Amino acid sequence: MSESPPSPFPLEPTPAEAQRAIAEEFAFFGDWSERYQYLIDLGRKLPPFPDEWKTEEHRLHGCQSMVWIVPSGDATRLDFAAASDSAIVSGLIYLALRVYSGRSAQEIVATDASYIGDIGLAKHLSPTRSNGLAALLAFIRARAQTALQ
């Protein structure tokens, strides 16, 4: 398996600060068409994801779009590399990695994804995207739980 590309995460010192920054950024936009465009722009900032990682083994099920995620690290620091074939889903991945990637397993387990409600994302996603986001967050939390055992 190839080396994972360098991760830009974490951008903020704590998950809480990452969630606060996300809420502030989304509050800047007046409507959801602007917020969706911002999500698409964020998705373009994801680090490159090696094509050879786009396998069934790394596929995240529960998403309508194709999503692949590769965890690395241990309880002291867990990193996640992820990609999607959908522009909006890539933005959702970016937000989740901004909050959780590059953190300790303990921080991940202790952090609820409050940014989803804070920015109104929950009520503006289709049911399939909501399910996919829930699957992504569940995968990250499960990996952190496993690292703690």
C-alpha positions in Angstrom: 0.0 0.0 0.0 1.3 3.4 -0.8 2.3 6.0 1.8 -0.5 8.2 2.8 -0.3 11.8 1.5 0.6 14.4 4.2 -2.5 15.4 6.1 -3.3 19.1 6.6 -5.3 18.1 9.7 -5.7 19.2 12.4 -6.1 22.8 11.4 -7.2 23.9 14.9 -5.7 22.9 18.3 -8.9 21.2 19.5 -12.0 19.6 18.1 -14.1 22.2 19.8 -12.2 25.0 18.2 -12.5 23.3 14.8 -16.3 23.1 15.3 -16.5 26.7 16.3 -14.4 27.8 13.2 -16.8 25.8 11.0 -19.8 27.4 12.5 -18.3 30.9 12.1 -17.4 30.2 8.4 -20.9 28.9 7.6 -22.6 31.8 9.4 -20.8 34.1 6.9 -23.0 32.8 4.0 -26.5 34.1 3.5 -28.2 31.1 2.0 -27.8 27.4 1.4 -26.8 27.7 -2.3 -23.7 29.7 -1.1 -23.1 27.1 1.7 -23.3 24.2 -0.8 -20.8 26.0 -3.0 -18.5 26.4 0.0 -18.9 22.7 0.8 -17.8 21.9 -2.8 -14.9 24.2 -2.5 -13.8 22.6 0.8 -14.0 19.1 -0.8 -11.5 20.3 -3.4 -9.0 20.9 -0.5 -8.9 17.3 0.5 -5.4 15.8 0.2 -4.8 13.6 -2.8 -6.1 10.1 -2.3 -4.2 7.3 -4.0 -6.2 5.4 -6.6 -4.9 2.1 -5.3 -6.7 2.8 -2.1 -10.1 3.0 -3.9 -10.9 -0.6 -3.2 -13.8 -2.5 -1.6 -11.7 -3.0 1.5 -11.6 0.8 2.1 -15.1 1.6 0.9 -17.5 3.1 3.4 -20.9 1.5 3.1 -24.0 3.4 4.0 -23.3 6.2 1.5 -25.1 6.5 -1.9 -21.9 8.0 -3.3 -18.7 6.1 -3.4 -16.6 7.0 -0.3 -13.3 5.5 0.7 -11.6 6.0 4.0 -8.2 4.8 5.3 -7.4 5.2 9.0 -3.8 5.2 10.4 -2.1 5.8 13.7 -2.9 4.7 17.2 -4.7 6.0 20.3 -2.3 8.9 20.7 -3.1 10.2 17.2 -5.5 8.9 14.6 -5.4 10.2 11.0 -8.0 9.6 8.3 -7.5 9.9 4.6 -10.8 9.9 2.7 -12.3 10.6 -0.7 -15.6 10.6 -2.6 -16.8 10.7 -6.2 -19.3 13.4 -5.1 -18.4 17.0 -4.8 -20.7 17.8 -1.9 -19.8 14.6 -0.1 -16.2 15.5 -0.4 -17.0 18.7 1.4 -18.8 16.8 4.2 -15.7 14.5 4.5 -13.5 17.6 4.7 -15.5 19.0 7.6 -15.5 15.6 9.5 -11.7 15.3 9.0 -11.2 18.9 10.2 -12.9 18.0 13.5 -11.5 14.5 14.0 -8.4 13.7 12.0 -5.1 14.1 13.7 -6.6 13.9 17.1 -6.2 11.4 20.0 -8.7 8.5 20.2 -9.9 10.0 23.5 -10.6 13.4 21.9 -12.5 11.7 19.1 -14.7 9.6 21.4 -15.4 12.6 23.6 -16.4 14.9 20.8 -20.0 15.0 19.5 -20.4 16.4 16.0 -22.2 19.5 17.1 -21.2 21.4 14.0 -23.8 19.5 12.0 -26.6 21.1 14.0 -24.8 24.4 14.5 -24.6 25.1 10.8 -28.0 23.7 9.9 -26.5 20.9 7.9 -28.9 18.3 9.3 -32.0 19.8 7.8 -30.4 20.7 4.4 -29.0 17.3 3.5 -30.9 14.7 1.6 -31.7 11.5 3.6 -29.1 9.6 1.7 -26.4 12.2 2.4 -27.4 12.3 6.1 -27.1 8.5 6.3 -23.7 8.7 4.6 -22.5 11.4 7.0 -23.7 9.3 9.9 -21.8 6.3 8.5 -18.6 8.3 8.2 -18.8 9.7 11.7 -19.7 6.2 13.1 -16.6 4.7 11.3 -14.3 7.4 12.8 -15.7 6.9 16.3 -15.5 3.1 16.0 -11.9 3.3 14.9 -11.1 5.6 17.9 -13.0 3.1 20.3 -10.9 0.2 18.9 -7.7 2.2 19.4 -8.6 2.8 23.0 -9.0 -0.9 23.8 
